[in-house]
Structure formats: structure tokens, C-alpha cells
Amino acid sequence: MPPETPSTAIDASVPHNARIWNYWLGGKDNYAVDREMGERIRSFFPEIVDNALADRAFLVRTVTHLVRDRGVRQFLDVGTGLPTHNNTHEVAQSLAPESRVVYVDNDPLVLAHARALLSGTPQGATAYVDADLRDPDRILAAAGETLDLARPVALMLLGVVNFVADDAEVRAVLDRLLGALAPGSYLVVSHPTDDIDHERAHQVARAWNEQGTPKLTIRSAAAIAALFDGLELLEPGVVSCSLWRPETTDIGAVRPVAEYGGVARKP
């Protein structure tokens, strides 16, 4: 499905999540205002770059596990962000070329770069949907053009739930999305937490919310774990993204980051 025409212009005067994240990951799709905000946060929370890198590594490990060990061949990645290395379709299709991936985002800059997300394998499929997480019906209708929702799908929500402040709204969105997916589907979530360093986590949120968009919400590990209610949580549960099945056998060498993640199966 071709990308839709952006409904809003790109605003280079306001720092934006996707572009700041791109900057922390070493990308070039950002503006001076994004780099300034990125450096402002890094000045009092230098580990933020580790958070970004750990979140991307978490994506790689979770997608690899779901494809290789769980037989998943369909992914619905909401809150895609700007294309970088090891995107969901690249990881999935490198292991199973027939994998089908639908990306969802509502950032006009992401939309402008969507073609980079559509260059998948000929055996599989990739598509991009211009939609907001808060509009699950639109997401499901568009995703159903590429994915078979009667078969298991991995719903990827990495670093996006934290931009919905109301817990009841988050629950309603999750229930709608998961309710439409087949049994045997999976939910993958990563989310910034204040359990590791409460004061600085909220300092980041305050700095971000003064100028950045969309507004950021920090949640406790318990609140993040509650997102998986009703599902079968995979080991090791909801933990720091860097500690979710790390590739190294020396756990002591892996530093926890203030970004928690988990994977769960719909029974």
C-alpha cells in the first residue's frame, strides 16, 4: 500500500520525539532544534543514548525470538519512528523472507521517509499506515489489507505508549487492538520507567514536555507490567530492555537502562 499524503507539514521549529530519537541513534534525519533538545537532556541524563540503543537492540532480539522460535510471520509495528538500521521488516525478513510487516505512525517526517520502510523482500510484504495509536479502528482496517488478522500477529508498541497519558485510554486502545488479533498473537512493549532513577526520569519528562512533542509520560515498572494483563508473559517478564534475554552470558556486564520491556502471548 503506498504511503498516504501527509496531512500536516513538518514543523522544524519544535523538537519532535522521532527526530530526537533519530539523533540519539546517530541518524541524520533531525533538525537543530532536535539536536539542542537531545543535548539538553543528555547534559543531565547521559544514559539516554544507552536507553535508545537498548530499545533498538530489544526490538532486534524480540523480533528474532518471535520469528525464529515462535513462528510469527506477521508484525504490526505502531509508533514506527524514523527508519534506521535493523527495522522490524529487515530483522523479520532476514530470518523468514515471507514475513509481512505493517508500520504505523502519524509523524509527517516518518511518512516522508516511508519508502525506506517499504523495500522488503519480494516473498513478503511491507506497508505503511498514516495513523495515530489512539485510532485503533483505522489501524486495524488498514493493517487488514496486508495482514491476515485471523492468524497470529505480533503487535509492536516500542516507545509509543508513553505518549498517551491517560491509563484508561491506553487500556481501551490495547483491548481494541488485541481483541481483533488471533489467539497466539503477541504484544511487545517498551516504555520509559522511573523505577531506576525516579528523580532524573521525571526531570527528563519535564524538560521534554516544556518544548517537545508529543508529550511524554513516565510510568512505574508495575504500571508497565499492567499493560500485559490477561496475556501470558514470556520470561524473564517485564525488565530493563537491556536485560530481556541479552545475547551475552555475562549478565553482570549488561547495564540496566531506564527503559523497560516485555513480550506476552494472547492465549
N, C-alpha and C positions, 0 to 999 in steps of 0.2 A: 504494500500500500504506500503510495507516495506521500511525502510529508505535506501537511496542510500549510496554507499560507499563514504566517504569523499574524495574530490579531492585535498585537501591541508592538511598538517599536522598542528597540534595545535602548535602555537608559544607562549611559556611561557615566552619569553624574552621581549615581547611588551605588554603593558596594553591594554586590549580589552573591549569595551563597555559592552558586555553581562556579562563578569565576574566581572567588576567593579559594575555594577548594581546589580548583584547577591550578592556581598559583602555588599552593602548598605542595601539590603533587609534582611541581616542576613544569607545568604546562605553560603555553604562551597565549591562551585564549582568555585574557584578562586585561583590565584597564588600570591606569594609575590609581584610581580610587580604590580598586580591589586590592592592589598591592599595598597601599597605605594601610588599609584596614587589616590585611593579613599580617603586616609587620607590627601594627599596634598590638594585636592580640599576642603575637609571638614574643613581644617585649616582656610581657609578664607571665606568659604561659608558653615557653619554648617547646614544650612537648606536643603542642598542637600539630606540628608536622608529623610526629610519630603517630598521632591519632589518625591522621589522614592516610598515611601509608599502611597502618594496621587495618584500617577499614577496607582498603583496596585488597590487601592480602587475604582478609576474611572472605571477601567476595570470591576470590580465586579458589580458596580451599573449600568453601561451601558448594560452589557450583561443581567443582571437581568431584566432591563426595557424592552429590546428588546424581550426577551423570554416571560416574564410574561404578558406584556401589549401590545406588538405589534405582537405577534405570530410568531416571527422569529424562525426558526429551523435549519438554515444553517449559518455557520460562516467561513470566510476566514481570518485568522489571520496572517498577514505578518509582519516579524520582531519579531518573537515569543520570542526570548531570552531564557535563561535557564529555565527549568521547576522549578517552585516554588509552593507555595500553592495558591489555587484559580486560577488555569489556566482556560482559556476560556472554554474548554470542561467540566471541573469539575463544573463550575458555571452553564453553559447551561444545562448539562445533569442532574444536581441535580433538576432542575425545569421541564425539559422536556427530559426524557431519550432517546427519539428518535432523539435528536439533532445530527447534523452532523457537524464536525469541521475539517478543513484543516489548518495545521500550515505550515508556510513558513519561512525559514531562510537559510542563507548561511555560518553560523559560524560552523566550524568543531566540536567545543566543544558542541554546541547545537545539532548538528547531532548525536554526540556520545551518547547524553542523550535522543534521540528522543523516545526511547521505553517507557520512563516515560510519554510521551505525547500521547501514543497510547493505554493506558489502560482505554478506555472509557466503556460505558455501552454496553451490547450486543444488545440492541434495536437501538442504534445509531451507529455512525461511527466516527473514528478519523484517520487522515492520516498526514504524514509529507512530505514536498517537500523541497528538497535542491535547492534553487533558490534565486536570488537577486531581490529586488524590482524593479531594473532597467530593468528587463526582464519580462514584464507583459505577453507576449505571452506564455512563458514557464510556468509561474504561472497558467494562465488560462487553458492551456492544461492539466496540471497535476491535478489541482483542479477539473476539469470536470469529472475526473474518480471517484470522491467521492461525489461531489455536483451536484445538478441539477441546472444549471445556468439559466434555463428557469423559475425558481421560485426564490423568494426573498432571497438574501444573505446579511449578514452583513459583510462588509469589514472593518476589524480592522487594523488600522495603528497607533499603540501606540509606541511613541518614536522611530520611524524609518524614517519618512520623513526628520527629522533634519540631517540625514546623506547623504542627496542629496542636494548639494549646489545650483545647478542651478534651478531657479524657472521655467524656460521653460521646463526643463526635468521633474520636478515634475508634472507640469500641463499635459504634454503628457502622463506620466505614469498613473495619475489619470483618465484622459479621456479614456485611453485604458481599464483600469480595470473596471471602472464604466460603460463604454459603452457596455461591454459584460455582465453586470448583468441585471437581470429583473427589470422592474418598481416595485416600492415598496421595493427595496433593500435599505440598509443603509450604510453610511460612518461614521466611528468613528475614530477620530484623537486626539492624544495628542502630544504636541510639546513644547519644552522649549522656553520661551519668555524673552525678555529684557524689557518688559513694567513695571515690578515691581521694578527691580533694574538694570538699564541699565549697569552701570559700572561693577558691580560684575558678571553679566551674561556673559559679554564678557571676563572678567578675567577667568572665568571657561572655556570658549571656547578656549582661548589662551593656558591655562595650558594643557588642554586636547589635543589640536592639536600639541603641541610640541612633545608628545610621544605616545599618544593614537591612537587607530584605531577602527573603521573608523573615519574620520574627522567630527567634529561637526559644525553645522550651527545653530545660534540663529536667530529667526525671531520675528518680532513685532506681537502684537495681531491682527492688521489689516491684516498682511500677512498670519497669520494662518487662520483667518476668510475667506480670499480669496480662500482657499483650498476647501471651500464648495460652491463656485459659481455654480449656476444652480441647486442647491438642496434646499429642504425645511428644513431649520434649526429648530431643536426642541428647545423648551425653556429649559434652560434660555439662549441659544445661545452659543457663544464661550467665556468661562470664565475660571478662575483658576480651575484646576481639582478638587480641594477640595470643590469648590462651585457649582459643577454641581450636582444638586439635592441631597444635603447632607442629610444623614439619620436623623441628629439631627434637631430639630425645632428651636434651638437657633443658628441662623446664626452667631451671634457675637462671638460664641465660636469656629468657624471654621476659621483657619488662611489661607489666600490666599497663594498659592505657585507659584513659577515662572515656572509653567508647565500648559499650557492652553489646554483645550479640548472642543470638541463639538461632536454632533451627528446630522446627517441630513439624510433625506429620498429622494430617487430618485423618482421624480414624474412619 
